[in-house]
């Protein structure tokens, strides 16, 4: 069974055990109070850090606070994601969010203080206290931000504005997860029922075109209806980002986002340009899809239906987990045996239930373990999502095991590498172990569509973000109309002339939560390209690559992401990884065409 009407019906082993964080609300409240006390202590250091000993005291207390606060925040967040309608869980998360603002405010003095120091003075502090060596790399990394940190007073004001600045994202999240009601669709008994996201994922791939169209119209109905409201939230989010970028003296909002990872604007621009230069392979696939479906007019609701009919890859969760473990054997025994325990120890929340947050994610909590959220539907898509999220989870697990707290958290830039390597290994395993030619064709088609969604679609989203931020930087209006016009133009450019556009196409931007985390989606594409190179070497049995890749998973943020990837043989400062991925896509399309 993959759909449940209440959470109580879901088997215990398919639900998170949040007792791994806190046994009770009382324990959560004790840690909350600890955080409040440390916040008061940290504020006392303002103006009093005069030597290495005091500097170490401040930094160690701050790290202790970060450790406890993350548990406090994540506990509330995971409860909310289980049921976004639950007011008691929302209250916990709200309290944690307010505490976050207090923490930012109490420590906002530190960066301006640090950057006011002469480098020689900082070196003197470190030499005088051996324990400061632990923080040395981070302290000097902060000097990169010297031109972008404001006065102590301005930094404190910005930190106090944190909750207000995050309001557009929070508002969209509540609209998208808790309030939106989709239109109705016809079930197998001919009855009208309200569409859910899980149902939509299945229906949009249904062989019956009437069902696909009905689901498509029902799914987009609330986004069309709320178009102006959602435009307001996205416009505010973009303008906030642009304003902060200007205040912090960055050339653009894009360059502000790239700065932390030490990634040049060229990497972003080259990704978009290289994709456009090779977009003909995507257009070729769209034309092939129209041909194979035998349609006079190809529409958006025809872009996800499998092109090989009569293949139903149903797979219960337990079988899916076992299949994934077998597929990942090229990563070694330790990797597979470790991952096996995640299921047994209830690190995964498996099923879609009313009010549960949509989609899937991994959250690595230092000192505890990874938590993986799924909305699993016993099908091939869900199997790939499982492998994807478990790639993230193993990355979190290894980094937390092998890195100290200060460098355990890996950056988003490298996050998608581990997840996509798993997907590539999975598709290879399925193709190798499947004898049925029809299923093999289905799998190649499935991987092409995965490639399309993880690469081409994300590059299109990245292009949309770049254009809309540039519009804001030029003072051009950000309205529902301008968003619609920009999105439709890009969709036409990327998808090609073989698609006939329904009116709903232009509203596609309004359903994308990633746009509230600016310039994030391009990392899916760079991660995918990197993973393709690594996975292909792993499948060739390259032991050096395996060793380098496992070290990469254990490295957290101990180096800049581009440098970490170079150690695995991937250099994103060159066109090779992107061009190699696009060549692979073209070969897949040709292979599928011949099949």
ZINOR-V71217 format. One record per residue. N is the residue number from 1. BURIAL is + if it has 16 or more other ideal C-beta (glycine too) atoms within 10 Angstrom, else -. Layout:
BEGIN
[[N BURIAL] [N BURIAL]]
END
This chain:
BEGIN
[[1 -] [2 +] [3 -] [4 +] [5 -] [6 -] [7 -] [8 -] [9 -] [10 +] [11 -] [12 -] [13 -] [14 +] [15 +] [16 +] [17 -] [18 +] [19 -] [20 -] [21 +] [22 +] [23 -] [24 -] [25 -] [26 -] [27 -] [28 +] [29 -] [30 -] [31 +] [32 +] [33 -] [34 -] [35 +] [36 -] [37 -] [38 +] [39 +] [40 -] [41 -] [42 +] [43 -] [44 -] [45 +] [46 +] [47 -] [48 -] [49 +] [50 -] [51 -] [52 +] [53 -] [54 -] [55 +] [56 +] [57 +] [58 +] [59 +] [60 -] [61 +] [62 +] [63 -] [64 -] [65 +] [66 +] [67 -] [68 +] [69 +] [70 +] [71 +] [72 +] [73 +] [74 +] [75 +] [76 +] [77 +] [78 +] [79 +] [80 +] [81 +] [82 +] [83 +] [84 +] [85 -] [86 -] [87 -] [88 -] [89 +] [90 +] [91 -] [92 +] [93 +] [94 -] [95 +] [96 +] [97 +] [98 -] [99 +] [100 +] [101 +] [102 +] [103 +] [104 +] [105 +] [106 +] [107 +] [108 +] [109 +] [110 +] [111 +] [112 +] [113 +] [114 +] [115 -] [116 -] [117 +] [118 -] [119 -] [120 -] [121 -] [122 +] [123 -] [124 -] [125 +] [126 +] [127 -] [128 -] [129 +] [130 -] [131 -] [132 +] [133 -] [134 -] [135 +] [136 -] [137 -] [138 -] [139 +] [140 -] [141 -] [142 +] [143 -] [144 -] [145 -] [146 -] [147 -] [148 +] [149 +] [150 +] [151 -] [152 +] [153 -] [154 -] [155 +] [156 +] [157 -] [158 +] [159 +] [160 -] [161 +] [162 +] [163 -] [164 -] [165 -] [166 +] [167 -] [168 +] [169 +] [170 -] [171 +] [172 +] [173 +] [174 -] [175 +] [176 +] [177 +] [178 -] [179 -] [180 +] [181 -] [182 +] [183 +] [184 -] [185 +] [186 -] [187 -] [188 -] [189 -] [190 -] [191 -] [192 -] [193 -] [194 -] [195 +] [196 +] [197 +] [198 +] [199 +] [200 +] [201 +] [202 +] [203 +] [204 +] [205 +] [206 +] [207 -] [208 -] [209 -] [210 -] [211 +] [212 +] [213 +] [214 +] [215 +] [216 +] [217 +] [218 +] [219 +] [220 +] [221 +] [222 +] [223 +] [224 -] [225 -] [226 +] [227 +] [228 -] [229 -] [230 +] [231 +] [232 +] [233 +] [234 +] [235 +] [236 +] [237 +] [238 +] [239 +] [240 +] [241 +] [242 +] [243 -] [244 +] [245 +] [246 -] [247 -] [248 +] [249 -] [250 +] [251 -] [252 +] [253 +] [254 +] [255 -] [256 +] [257 +] [258 +] [259 +] [260 +] [261 +] [262 -] [263 +] [264 -] [265 -] [266 -] [267 +] [268 +] [269 -] [270 +] [271 +] [272 +] [273 -] [274 +] [275 +] [276 -] [277 -] [278 +] [279 +] [280 -] [281 +] [282 +] [283 -] [284 +] [285 +] [286 +] [287 +] [288 +] [289 +] [290 +] [291 -] [292 -] [293 -] [294 -] [295 -] [296 -] [297 -] [298 +] [299 +] [300 +] [301 +] [302 +] [303 +] [304 +] [305 +] [306 +] [307 +] [308 +] [309 -] [310 -] [311 +] [312 -] [313 +] [314 -] [315 +] [316 -] [317 +] [318 -] [319 -] [320 +] [321 +] [322 -] [323 +] [324 +] [325 +] [326 -] [327 +] [328 +] [329 -] [330 +] [331 +] [332 -] [333 -] [334 -] [335 +] [336 +] [337 -] [338 -] [339 +] [340 -] [341 -] [342 +] [343 +] [344 -] [345 -] [346 +] [347 +] [348 +] [349 +] [350 +] [351 +] [352 +] [353 +] [354 -] [355 -] [356 +] [357 +] [358 +] [359 -] [360 +] [361 -] [362 +] [363 +] [364 +] [365 +] [366 +] [367 -] [368 +] [369 +] [370 +] [371 +] [372 +] [373 +] [374 +] [375 +] [376 +] [377 +] [378 +] [379 +] [380 +] [381 +] [382 +] [383 +] [384 +] [385 +] [386 +] [387 +] [388 +] [389 +] [390 +] [391 +] [392 +] [393 +] [394 +] [395 +] [396 +] [397 +] [398 +] [399 +] [400 +] [401 -] [402 +] [403 +] [404 -] [405 +] [406 +] [407 +] [408 +] [409 +] [410 +] [411 +] [412 +] [413 +] [414 +] [415 +] [416 +] [417 +] [418 +] [419 +] [420 +] [421 +] [422 +] [423 +] [424 +] [425 +] [426 +] [427 +] [428 +] [429 +] [430 +] [431 -] [432 -] [433 -] [434 -] [435 -] [436 -] [437 -] [438 -] [439 +] [440 +] [441 +] [442 +] [443 +] [444 +] [445 +] [446 +] [447 +] [448 +] [449 +] [450 +] [451 +] [452 +] [453 -] [454 +] [455 +] [456 +] [457 +] [458 +] [459 +] [460 +] [461 +] [462 +] [463 +] [464 +] [465 +] [466 +] [467 -] [468 +] [469 +] [470 -] [471 +] [472 +] [473 +] [474 -] [475 -] [476 -] [477 -] [478 +] [479 -] [480 +] [481 -] [482 +] [483 +] [484 +] [485 -] [486 +] [487 +] [488 +] [489 -] [490 +] [491 +] [492 -] [493 -] [494 +] [495 +] [496 +] [497 -] [498 +] [499 +] [500 -] [501 -] [502 -] [503 -] [504 +] [505 +] [506 +] [507 +] [508 +] [509 +] [510 +] [511 -] [512 +] [513 -] [514 -] [515 +] [516 +] [517 -] [518 +] [519 +] [520 +] [521 +] [522 +] [523 +] [524 +] [525 +] [526 +] [527 +] [528 +] [529 +] [530 +] [531 +] [532 +] [533 +] [534 +] [535 +] [536 +] [537 +] [538 +] [539 -] [540 -] [541 -] [542 +] [543 -] [544 -] [545 +] [546 +] [547 -] [548 +] [549 +] [550 +] [551 -] [552 +] [553 +] [554 +] [555 +] [556 +] [557 +] [558 +] [559 +] [560 +] [561 +] [562 +] [563 -] [564 +] [565 +] [566 -] [567 -] [568 +] [569 +] [570 +] [571 -] [572 +] [573 -] [574 -] [575 -] [576 -] [577 +] [578 +] [579 -] [580 +] [581 +] [582 +] [583 -] [584 +] [585 +] [586 +] [587 -] [588 +] [589 +] [590 -] [591 -] [592 +] [593 -] [594 -] [595 -]]
END
